[in-house]
Amino acid sequence: MKMTIALVLSFSLLAGFYSNNSKEALSQTDIALIKEAVDKNEVTVTSWMAFTRNKISQASNYNDLLKKTRKFMEEHSDFKWRTVLEEEHQYVWHGEKTGAHGIREKLKVKAYSTGNQYEIALTHEAKGKSLTDNQLEWISQTFKNDKLTFYTVTGSFQSKKELQTIADSFVSELGGKAVEQLNEKDFVSVSAYSKGIDSELLTSGNNKINLQIGLRTNTAIDVIDLTIGTPIITTEY
């Protein structure tokens, strides 16, 4: 059975601070730690995603809202923009582009009324296929000041070990301890907490987690599909 994690964006999430030195920044990013683990285990990375959401501004009225959102879109004119939703109390605009190193970016500007004013929020999503050093550097430079960043890396590899043994090994390599887990015949999912990972959130049981690992046996092509996310996996796996 496939599992989908639903995001709840009204949480408190701790984030790391990234240096201007690119090598130091790469060593501190959560996705770089994931990359080290997958490389060590000879995992072929097939996709990755970085996702963040922040409030960026407020508008005193509708005209002020249009002024600020138009200015934002002009400042990001390299994105192709379209209006997705336009109602009395809620407005949504999407911008997309494919940029450096084949990275696909999406910006979502959402405005909603709160009493006599509008809150303006920005969602920034970046996706790629292989996870190269150039992409890692781009990620560290692009998301370095965001406090609400989710990373997900997927790939596949071959192993004769039990899924639970493999999951335990990945958790250990990332400096974590398991908090919650699900173990089925061809699927294992582990939620863990690692002091080496900068972000964190609380489960419904009030336990800290910042690492999720999903492993699924793909019998059709005799490989194991792997998904790793911090602080949680934000894609179907």
C-alpha positions in Angstrom: 0.0 0.0 0.0 1.4 3.4 -1.0 1.5 6.0 1.7 1.1 9.8 1.3 2.2 12.2 4.0 -0.2 15.2 4.3 1.7 18.4 5.2 0.5 20.5 8.1 2.1 23.9 7.7 1.2 25.5 11.0 4.0 23.8 12.9 7.2 25.1 14.6 10.3 24.0 12.6 13.9 24.6 13.6 16.3 25.3 10.7 20.0 25.4 10.3 22.2 28.4 9.4 24.2 28.1 6.2 27.6 29.8 5.8 28.6 31.8 2.7 31.4 29.3 2.1 30.0 26.8 -0.3 31.9 23.8 1.0 31.0 24.5 4.6 27.3 25.1 3.5 27.2 21.8 1.7 28.4 20.0 4.7 25.6 21.5 6.8 22.6 21.0 4.6 20.3 18.1 5.4 20.1 17.0 1.7 23.9 16.8 1.6 23.8 14.4 4.5 21.3 12.3 2.7 23.4 12.4 -0.4 26.4 11.1 1.5 24.3 8.2 2.9 22.9 7.2 -0.5 26.3 7.4 -2.2 27.8 5.2 0.5 25.1 2.6 -0.2 25.4 2.8 -4.0 21.9 4.1 -4.5 21.0 5.5 -7.9 19.2 8.8 -7.2 16.2 9.2 -9.6 14.7 12.4 -8.1 14.9 15.0 -5.4 12.7 17.8 -4.1 13.2 20.8 -1.9 10.1 22.5 -0.5 9.6 25.6 1.7 6.7 27.9 2.7 6.9 31.4 4.3 4.8 34.4 4.8 6.4 37.2 2.7 4.2 40.2 3.2 0.8 41.8 4.1 -1.5 44.0 2.1 -3.8 46.6 3.6 -6.5 46.2 0.8 -7.1 44.7 -2.6 -5.3 47.4 -4.5 -2.3 47.1 -2.2 -2.4 43.3 -2.7 -2.3 43.6 -6.5 0.6 46.2 -6.3 2.7 43.9 -4.1 2.0 40.7 -6.0 2.7 42.3 -9.4 6.0 43.7 -8.0 7.0 40.2 -6.8 6.2 38.7 -10.2 8.1 41.4 -12.0 11.1 40.7 -9.7 10.7 37.0 -10.8 10.0 37.6 -14.4 12.0 34.6 -15.5 9.1 32.5 -14.2 6.0 31.9 -16.4 3.1 33.1 -14.3 -0.6 32.2 -14.4 -3.6 32.9 -12.2 -4.9 29.8 -10.5 -7.6 31.1 -8.2 -9.3 34.5 -8.0 -12.1 34.8 -5.4 -13.3 37.5 -3.0 -11.1 36.4 -0.1 -8.4 34.2 -1.7 -6.0 34.6 -4.6 -3.4 32.2 -6.0 -0.7 32.6 -8.6 1.7 30.0 -9.9 5.1 30.6 -11.5 7.3 27.9 -13.2 10.6 27.7 -14.9 13.4 25.3 -15.7 16.7 26.8 -14.7 20.3 26.0 -13.9 21.5 22.3 -13.9 18.0 21.2 -15.2 16.3 22.1 -11.9 12.6 22.7 -12.2 11.2 25.5 -9.9 7.7 26.4 -8.9 6.6 29.5 -7.0 3.1 29.7 -5.5 1.9 33.0 -4.2 -1.2 32.8 -2.1 -3.1 35.7 -0.6 -6.0 35.4 1.8 -8.0 37.9 3.8 -7.7 38.1 7.6 -10.1 40.8 8.8 -9.2 44.1 7.1 -6.0 43.0 5.4 -4.4 40.2 3.3 -1.7 37.8 4.3 0.7 36.9 1.4 2.4 33.5 1.6 5.0 32.0 -0.8 5.6 28.3 -1.5 8.9 27.5 -3.2 9.5 24.1 -4.7 12.5 22.8 -6.6 12.9 19.4 -8.3 15.6 17.5 -10.1 16.6 14.1 -11.2 20.2 13.1 -10.4 21.6 14.9 -7.4 24.9 16.4 -8.5 27.4 18.5 -6.6 26.3 21.5 -8.7 22.7 20.9 -7.7 23.7 20.6 -4.0 25.5 23.9 -4.2 22.5 25.5 -5.9 20.2 24.1 -3.2 22.4 25.4 -0.4 22.5 28.9 -1.9 18.8 29.0 -2.8 17.3 27.6 0.4 19.9 28.8 2.9 17.8 31.4 4.7 14.5 29.4 4.8 13.4 28.1 8.1 10.7 25.8 6.8 12.5 23.5 4.3 11.6 19.9 3.5 14.0 17.7 1.5 13.1 14.4 -0.2 15.4 12.1 -2.2 14.3 9.0 -4.0 16.3 6.2 -5.7 16.9 2.5 -6.0 19.6 0.0 -5.3 20.2 -3.8 -5.0 20.6 -5.6 -1.8 20.0 -9.1 -0.4 19.5 -7.8 3.2 16.1 -7.5 4.9 14.4 -4.2 4.5 14.3 -3.6 8.3 18.1 -4.2 8.5 18.7 -1.7 5.6 16.4 0.9 7.3 18.2 0.5 10.6 21.5 1.0 8.8 20.4 4.2 7.1 19.0 5.6 10.3 22.3 4.8 12.1 24.4 6.3 9.3 22.4 9.6 9.6 22.9 9.6 13.3 19.3 8.9 14.2 17.2 6.8 16.5 13.9 5.3 15.5 10.7 6.9 17.0 8.0 5.2 15.0 8.0 2.5 12.3 5.9 0.3 10.1 7.2 -3.1 9.0 5.4 -5.1 6.3 6.5 -7.9 4.0 7.6 -5.7 1.1 7.6 -2.3 2.8 9.3 -0.6 5.7 8.8 3.0 6.9 10.8 4.6 9.8 10.4 8.0 11.4 13.4 8.9 13.4 15.2 11.8 15.2 18.8 12.7 14.5 20.8 15.4 16.2 22.8 15.8 13.0 19.8 17.1 11.1 18.8 20.7 11.6 15.1 20.6 11.2 12.5 19.0 13.5 8.8 18.7 14.2 6.5 17.0 16.6 4.4 13.9 16.0 0.8 13.6 17.3 2.4 11.8 20.2 4.5 14.8 21.0 7.8 13.1 19.9 10.4 14.9 17.9 11.2 13.6 14.5 13.3 15.0 11.6 14.0 12.0 9.4 11.8 9.5 7.5 12.9 6.6 5.5 10.7 4.4 3.2 11.9 1.2 1.6 9.9 -0.9 -0.8 10.8 -4.1 -2.6 10.3 -3.7 -6.4 10.1 -7.4 -7.5 9.4 -6.4 -11.1 13.0 -5.2 -11.7 14.7 -6.8 -8.6 15.6 -3.6 -6.8 14.7 -1.8 -3.6 13.1 1.6 -3.9 14.3 4.1 -1.4 12.8 7.4 -0.2 14.4 9.6 2.4 13.0 12.9 3.7 13.8 15.5 6.3 12.0 16.3 8.5 9.3 14.2 6.8 8.8 12.7 3.4 6.5 15.0 1.4 5.9 12.8 -1.7 4.0 9.5 -2.2 6.3 6.5 -1.5 
